[in-house]
Amino acid sequence: MENRDFKYVMHDLTNLYIGAKHTYNELLVLEEVPFKLKTLISRFMLREVDGNTKIEDHIFYLKETDMSYQIYKEMKAKFRLNVWKDENDGVKKPGYKSTTYRIVDIVGNEELMRKKDITIVEEVHITKLGLMGVAL
């Protein structure tokens, strides 16, 4: 049986929430994913990564010059990450702390890069207005 944790697509009137365990190929076949996002994925992101790449893996390898980075930035995408915090990070009790990051806060962040193997990427949040604002 397949583990479906962090593999979902939900939306309301103004927002789109996508579980970060999805691969780009999976997103292309889901009815819940807006056509414009599918177009951005197939036209731009799949030129840089394989379709079997998960969102959670992709964001840690982006560079500011990548088209995928620019698309996430233009969409004003936010990523919910659970980052391990310990005494070195100034917390009294070690554990995971859930925080929302923009793509510009993830790419080039040395702390997140060091902790990428123990960081849990839960979801990407895109506003529908942000998605509409991306020019094709």
C-alpha positions in Angstrom: 0.0 0.0 0.0 1.3 3.4 -1.0 2.0 6.0 1.7 -0.1 9.0 1.0 1.3 11.4 3.7 2.1 14.7 2.1 0.6 13.6 -1.2 -2.5 15.7 -1.8 -3.9 18.6 -3.8 -6.4 20.8 -2.0 -7.7 24.2 -3.0 -10.2 26.7 -1.8 -11.4 29.9 -3.3 -8.0 31.7 -3.3 -5.3 29.1 -2.5 -3.8 25.9 -3.8 -2.1 23.4 -1.4 0.1 20.6 -2.8 1.7 17.9 -0.8 5.5 18.0 -1.4 5.8 14.2 -1.8 4.3 14.5 -5.3 6.5 14.1 -8.3 6.0 16.5 -11.2 4.7 13.7 -13.4 2.0 12.9 -10.8 0.9 16.5 -10.8 0.5 16.5 -14.5 -2.2 13.8 -14.4 -4.2 15.0 -11.4 -7.5 16.7 -12.3 -7.2 19.0 -9.2 -4.1 20.7 -10.5 -4.9 23.9 -12.5 -4.1 23.8 -16.1 -1.8 26.8 -15.9 0.4 25.1 -13.2 0.5 21.9 -15.4 1.6 24.1 -18.3 4.4 25.7 -16.2 5.6 22.3 -15.0 5.7 20.8 -18.5 7.0 23.8 -20.4 9.7 25.0 -17.9 10.3 22.8 -14.9 10.6 19.5 -16.8 13.4 21.0 -18.9 15.5 21.2 -15.7 14.5 18.1 -13.8 13.2 14.6 -14.4 9.5 14.1 -14.1 10.0 11.6 -11.3 11.6 14.4 -9.1 9.6 15.2 -6.0 8.9 18.8 -5.1 10.6 18.2 -1.7 13.8 17.1 -3.4 13.8 19.7 -6.1 13.7 22.9 -3.9 17.0 22.1 -2.2 18.9 21.9 -5.5 17.6 25.0 -7.1 19.8 27.9 -8.0 18.8 31.5 -8.5 19.4 31.2 -12.2 17.1 28.2 -12.7 13.8 28.8 -14.4 12.0 26.7 -11.8 13.3 29.1 -9.1 11.9 32.0 -11.1 8.6 30.3 -11.5 8.2 29.5 -7.8 9.3 33.1 -7.0 6.8 34.6 -9.5 4.0 32.5 -8.1 5.0 33.7 -4.6 5.0 30.0 -3.6 5.5 29.2 0.1 6.8 26.0 1.5 6.0 24.5 4.9 9.1 22.8 6.3 9.7 21.0 9.6 13.3 21.8 10.5 15.2 20.1 13.2 16.2 22.6 16.0 18.6 21.8 18.8 20.6 23.6 21.4 23.0 25.0 18.7 19.9 26.7 17.2 19.1 28.4 20.5 16.1 26.3 21.6 15.8 24.7 25.0 14.1 21.5 23.9 15.4 19.8 20.7 12.7 18.9 18.1 11.1 19.7 14.8 9.8 23.2 14.3 7.3 23.9 11.5 8.0 27.1 9.6 6.8 28.6 6.3 9.5 29.7 3.9 9.4 31.5 0.5 11.6 30.0 -2.2 14.0 33.0 -1.8 14.5 32.0 1.8 15.3 28.4 1.0 17.7 28.8 -2.0 21.1 29.7 -0.7 20.2 29.3 3.0 23.2 27.5 4.5 21.4 26.2 7.6 18.7 24.6 5.5 21.2 23.1 3.1 23.1 21.5 6.1 19.9 20.1 7.4 18.2 19.1 4.1 18.5 15.4 4.9 16.6 15.8 8.2 14.2 18.4 7.1 10.6 17.4 6.3 9.0 19.3 3.4 5.3 19.1 3.9 3.6 21.3 1.3 3.8 24.0 -1.2 1.2 26.8 -0.9 0.4 28.9 -4.0 -2.2 31.6 -4.1 -4.4 31.5 -7.2 -3.7 35.2 -7.7 0.0 34.4 -7.7 -0.4 31.6 -10.2 -2.5 33.9 -12.5 0.3 36.5 -12.3 2.9 34.3 -14.0 3.2 35.2 -17.6 3.6 32.3 -20.1 
